[in-house]
Amino acid sequence: MDIIIRAMLSTDWNEVAAIYQEGIDTKFATFQKEIPVYEAWDNSHVQSCRLVAEAEGNVIGWAALSPYSSRCVYSGVAEVSIYIKADYRGKKVGEKLLMELIEESEAAGYWTLQSGIIEINEASQALHKKLGFRMVGYRERIAKDHNGEWQNTVLMERRSTVIGV
């Protein structure tokens, strides 16, 4: 299977949203309960560093960055979102996407990437760790899941070895 990583286009939104919905449905990828409209999603993510993984002409995963803060001193810090279509999980799609996102983020001047990962999402934690993220925090009972039960998150971050050194 040939996987192409490319810039996300607004025309990819329907496929991106479907993959996002799969992540919502797992109940351990996000606390979101519904997909935002494209305009809201677009406004909450940085314009650069938006990627999709494509196989045989179909979007099979996506990754994007959100600003960590509106304060200028944190302009080089961003939050990672990464979602893989169910049929393609465990096939290195996430690894390829995250590697490319790291490269693009450094080219765009980001010195720190962080991810807040629901504690039970061990696959996401393993992926992040494999690509140089480390656990820097633990949030106990930070949010309720779809069933109204409290969940914990781990905070993982990756400090660039090229930007901000």
N, C-alpha and C positions, 0 to 999 in steps of 0.2 A: 504494500500500500504506500503510494507516494503522498506525502503530506506537504502542503505548501503553507508557509506562514506569510501572511500579507497584511497590509493595513486594512482595518475595518472601514467599510463604507456605510453610509446611511442606508443604502439599499440592502445591506445585510441584516437590517434590524429584525425582520420577521424570523429569520433563522436564529439569530442571536437571542431573541426573546424566547423562542421555543426551548433553546438549551437552558436559558435562565430559569424557565418554568420547571424544567426537569430538576434543576438544582433546588428549587423551592420545594418540589414534591418529595425529595429525599428527606427533608426535614433536618438535615445536618450540614447543609452547605450555606444556608443563610437564614436569618430570622425574618426576612421579607416574606410577606404573605401574598403579594401580587406583583405582577410586572408593571413598572411605571410606563407611562407613555414615552415615546422616543424623545420628545423634547425635554422632559424632566430628566431622563437618563443622560442625555447629551449635555445638559447644563451642569450636571453633577460630576462629570468626568473631564479630565484634562483632554485637550484637543489632540495632543500628540500621544503616542504610546497606547494606541488602540489596535489590537491585532485580532485576526481570526486565523484558525487552522482550517484548511480546506482539503478535502479528499474527493476525487472524482467529481469536482464541481459543486460539492456540498459543504457548507460550513459545519464543522464537527467540534468546534471549540472556540472560545474567545477569552481574551484577557484585556484588561484596561486598568488605568490608574485614576484614582480620585485624589484631589488635594487633601493633605493632612490638615491644613489650617489655612485660613485666609491671611494670616500674619506673614509679612514678607520674610521674616527670619527663618521661617519653615518652608520657603519656596522650593527647596531641594528634597523635601520629604513627601512621599506619596503612599497611598493605600492601594494594595493590589486586590483586584478581583479576577478570578480565573474559574472558568466553567467548561466542562467537557461533556459532550453528548454521551448519554449512557452507554451506547454500543461501542464507544471508543475509549472508555476508561480502562486504565491498566495497559495501554498500548503505546505509552511514551508520548502521547499527544500533549499532555500537560507539561511534560518536561521540555519539549521543543518550544511550546508557547512561552513558558516562563523564562527559558534561556534567552529567547529573542526579546522578550519584554525587558529583561535586565539590560541587555545590550542597548536597546532603544532608550531606556530610561537614563542610562549613563550618557548617551549621546545628547540627550535633552537637558542634561545638567542635574539630574537627581542623584543625591548622595546617599539617601536612605530610602529603602522600600520596607513597608511593614504590612503585615497581614494579621487580622484578628480572625482566628479560626475556632469554630465550635469544637470544644474539647473531644467530642466523640468522633470527629472527622480525622481519623488517624492517617488516611491516605493523603490528605492535603498537608498534614504536618510533615509526613515523610517526604513528600515532593519538595516542600520548601526547604527542609533540612538538607536534602541532597544537593540543592542549588545554593547553599551557603547561608541560608537563614538560620538564626538561632532563637531559641525561646528567651524572651526578655521580660515576660510578665504573664500573670495568670489573673483572670477576672472571674471571681466566684459569683454565681447567680446574677450574671450581668443582664440577662434578658430571658423572657419566656418564649418557649418554642410554640409551634402550631397547636400543641395540645394544652398549652397554658402551664407547662412545667418549666421551672427554672433550669437554665443551662449555664455552663461555664465556658469561657473562651480562653485560649492561649494567645498571647501576642508574640508574633515572631517578626524579626527584622533582619534585613541584610544591609550592611554598610558597604558601600562601593569601595573597591581598592584602587579606583582610577579617579573618581570625582570627590572633591572635598577631603583629600588626604593631606 
